[in-house]
Amino acid sequence: MSRPQHIPTGVSIKRQINARVTALRFHYLDTLLALWFLQTKRSLGAEMKTQSPAQPSLPDDPSAIQQCFDELQATIARLEQEKSRYLSMFAQSGAPAIIVEADMGISLANAKFEELVGYSRAEIEGHIKWPDFMTLEDRPRMKRYHRLRRIEGETVPEEYECRVIHRDAACAIST
C-alpha cells in the first residue's frame, strides 16, 4: 500500500502534543485568573471598581497573583506527569492501538500497530488516515462507526473485527 498523495506532510506527534499542552496552559491560566477574579470580586463586593463591564480592574495584590501563578505551574506539572503516564501506557499496550483525529488521520500509533500494518510510526503518524489500512469491504462500516462515535447518544459497538491490510498486501484480522 503506497502512501496516499492527498495527505500533506504531518507535524510530528511531539510537536502536536507540545501544541496541545501549550493550549492547555493558556486555558488553565485563563481559568485560574477567572476564578481568582471571581473570588476577589466576591470578597470585595461592591468596593471593586471596574474600568468597563467587560474589563474589570484587578487589585494590586502581588501575593494573590503569585499564588495564582503557583497554582498554574502545579497544574501544568500534573498535566505533564499525566501526559507522560498515559503515553507510556499507550506505547506499552499489548494490543495494536491508534489515536484517531476527527478527520480520520492517525496522530499516534503504538508498536503493536506498527507490527500489524508493517509501517513505522514515522510513516503512519500525521501521514496516513486509518481507513487506508482497512480492506475495501470493511471501510464503509468502519467509517460509519467512526462518524457515529462522534455523535452524542449514538450507539456503536465497543469491540468489532475488521480486516487490516499489511504493507506487503497480506490481510490480518484485528479485534
N, C-alpha and C positions, 0 to 999 in steps of 0.2 A: 504494500500500500504506500503510495507516494504522499508526501505532504501536500495538503490542499493549497492551491495557489491563491485563493481568495483570503487567506488568513494572514494578516500582517505580522511582521516580526514582533514577538511579545516582549513584555517587560519581565525581567527576572522576578521570581517569586519573592526574593529578598527585598527587592525594591517595592513590590506590591505590598508586602507585609509592613515595611517601614512607612509607606504612604498611609496605610490604614491606621497604624499606631499614631502617626502624626495627627491624622484626622481625629482620632480618639482623644489625643492630648488636648486639642483645641476644644473638642466637645466637653471634656471634663473641666477644663478651665472655665468655659462659659457657664457650665452648670454650677461649679463651685462659687464663682463670682455672683451668679444669680441667687444662689441660696444664701450666701453671705449677705448680699444686699437685702434680701427679704428679712433675714434675722435682724439685721441692723435697723431696718425700717420699722419693724415691729417694736424693737426695744426703744427706739427714739420717738415713735408715734408721730404726732403732729409736728414735732420740732424739726423733723427732717425737711429741708427745703430742696426743691428741685429746680434745675435750670429750665426744664420743659417737661411736659408729661412723659415724653418718650425717653429723655436722658436725665436720670436722677443724679444728684450730686452725692458722691461718696464721701464719708467723713475722712479726715486726715489722721487715721489711726494706723501707724506702721505695724504695730504688733498684730492687729487683726488681719491686715493684708499679708503679713509674713505667715501667719497661721494658715491662711487660705492657700498660699503657695506651697507650704509644707505638706498640707493635705493633698494637694495636686501631685506633688512629687511622690508621695507614698502611694497614691492611686496608680500613677504611671509605673512605679516599680512593681506593684502587684500585677498590673496588666502584662508587663514584660515577663514576669515569672509564669503566669498562666499561659501566655502565648507559647513560651518555651516548653512547658509541660505538655500542652496539647499537641504541639508539633512533634514532640518526641513520641507520644503515644501513637499518633497517626503514622509516623515513619516506622515504628516497631511493630505495627499491627501484623498479625499473621495472615490477614486476608487482603486481597487486592482492594485498594481504596483510592478514590479521587475526590477532589473538591471541584464542584462544577458551578460555574457562574450562570447568571440568568441568560446570557447569550449562548449557552451550551459550551463555552470554552472551558478548558481544564486549567485551573490555576495551581493545583497541587496534586501530585501523584506519589504514591509510596513505592518501595522497591518491589513488592509483590505485583503491583500493577505493571511495572516495567517488565517483569518476567512474563506476565500474561500476554502482553502485546508485542514484546520484542523491541520496544523503543526505549531510549534513555529518557530520564526526566527532562533533560535539557531540550530534547526534541519534542516532548509532549507539552510541557507547561507553557502556556501562552501561545502555542503554535497550532495545536490540533484540537478540534472540537470532539467531544466524546461520541457523537453519532458516527463519526468516521471510523470508529472501531467496531461498530455493530454490523451484522450481516444485513443485507438489503431487506430481507424478510422481517427482521426484528426492529428495524429503525422506526417505522411508524408507531408501533406500540410503545417503544421506549421514549420517543418524543412526546407522545400523548401523556405518558406518566410524568415526564419532566414538566410539561405545561400544567397538568392538573395539580402536581405537588406544590406549585407556587400560588394556587388559588385557595384561599382560606375556606375550610369546610368541605373541600373535595376529598374523597376517599381514594387512596392509591395503595396498592399492596406494599407492605414494608419490605418483603423479600420476593424476588422473582428471578427466573432464569432468563438468560439471553445468550446468544451466540456471539462471541467476540472474534474478530479477525486478527490473527497474529501477523507480524510483519512479513513472514515468509508465506503468507496466504493460507496457512493451515487454520482451521477453526478450533476454538476451545470453548468449553462450557463454563460459564461463571454464574454464581448464585449471589 
